[in-house]
Amino acid sequence: LRDPAWNPRDSILLDSLNAASSPNKFEVTPSKVPTEVELKTYTPNDIAVHVQSAQGGYLLINDQFDPDWQAQVNGHPAEMLRADFILRAVAVPPGASTVTLHYAARYSLGGLKLPAVVVNDFSDLVMLGAWIVAGVVLLRRRKEQS
């Protein structure tokens, strides 16, 4: 990175989490720029991109990395990579590919990874139960006072 001839547009830094020497060692990887990239969908929870690449390479998503994003390339699960310290990247094979990303928030409770929907529904049920109990208690107090 200190080399004055280094051009950040020609490479990306990939986090190699599986490296034996360091859990957060970044490696400079030459980026093979896809020939064509067409954004099909971009919402807060879903992204779809059509990629045409003669030699394969990486699709760099200029959004913050979050492990709850799940990637697919041509309908098959793909690894979401941390790139350039804070961004997301997905490896794409040569040829035409469709890359889809979906965000599914998860909470870690006691070692369990639960989808946010389950945690939210459970907390809603607990709140509803608390309101019902409070209502029953108030009705009993009114009956006792009258």
N, C-alpha and C positions, 0 to 999 in steps of 0.2 A: 504494500500500500504506500510505502514511502518513495517508491520509484517515480520520478517525475514523468516518465513516459507512460505510466499506468493510466488507462482510460476507464473510468467506472462504467461507461456505457458498453464496453466490450467484455465485461465479466460481472459475475455476481458472487457474493460471499455466501456460502452455504454452511449452515450449522451442522456439523457432523456429530450428532448426539451419541452415536454408537462408537465414537473413537475411543480407543483404550487409554490414550494418554490424558485426555481432559474431557469432562462431560460437556463443555461448551466451547469446543475448539471450532473456529470458523476456517474454512478452506476457500481459497479463491478458485473459482471454476470458470473457464472460458464460456461465455454465453453464446450459444448458437441461436441467433435471432431467427424466429420463424419468418417465413416468407410473407404470410398473411395472417392477421389476427382480426376477427370480427366479433365484437361484443353483441351477444344475443339478448341476455337478461342481466340486469344489475339491480337488485333490491337489497334491503338490509340483511335478508336471510338466504338469498339465492343469487348465484352468479352462473351464467352459462356463456362460454366463449368457443367459437369455432376457430381452430388453428390449422394452418397449412404449413408444413415444415418439410423441407427437402431432406434434412439430415437429422431431425430430432433436436431436442434441446430442452429449455425450461421456459415456462410461461410465468412471468413475474407479475404478481398482483400487487399493485401499489396501495395496499391496505395493511393495517396492523395484523401481525400474526396472532392467532389465538388457537390453542389446541382443540377447541370445540368445532372448528371448521372441518368438514369432511369433504374429501375430493374424490371425484371419479373421472377417469379418462376413458372415453368410448364405452361407458356403462360399467366399467370395472373399477373397484376401489383402487385409489392411488394414494401415495404418501404425500401429505402436506409438509413442505419443507420450510424451515425458517431461513429467510434469505436477507442479506444486507442488514443483519441484526434485528430488524423489526418488521420486515415484510413477509409475504407469502410467495412460495413458488411451487410449481408442479411440473414434474418431468413429462415431456410429451414425446411420443415416438415419431419417426419419419412418416410423412404422408398427412392425410386429413384426419383430424381428431376433434372431438367435442369434449371440452373440459367443463365439468359442472362442479360447483362448490355449494355446499349447504351448511348453514349454521344451526347447530342443535345444542343449545346451552345445557350444561350438566353441572350438578352440584356434587361435591364429594363429601359424603357423610359417613364417618366411621369406616373409611376404606371402600365404601360403595359409591359407584358413579351413577347417580340418578338423573334422568332427564328433568329439566326444569319444570316441565308440564306436570310431572308426577308430584314434585315437591310443592308446586303451587296449588294443585288440586287438594293435596293432603292438608295444607295450611288453611285452605278455604273451608274444608270439612270441619277442621278443629274450630275455626271461628264460628261457623254455623252452629256447631254443637254447643259452644259457649253461650251464644245468643239464646238458644233454646233453653238451656239450663237456667240462665238468668231470667228468662220470661216465666218459667215454671215457678221459680223461687218468688218472684214478684207477685204472681197470681196467688200463691199460697199465703203470702203475708197480707195481701188485701182481704182474703177470706177470713184470716185469723183476726184482723182488726175490725171487721164488721160484725 
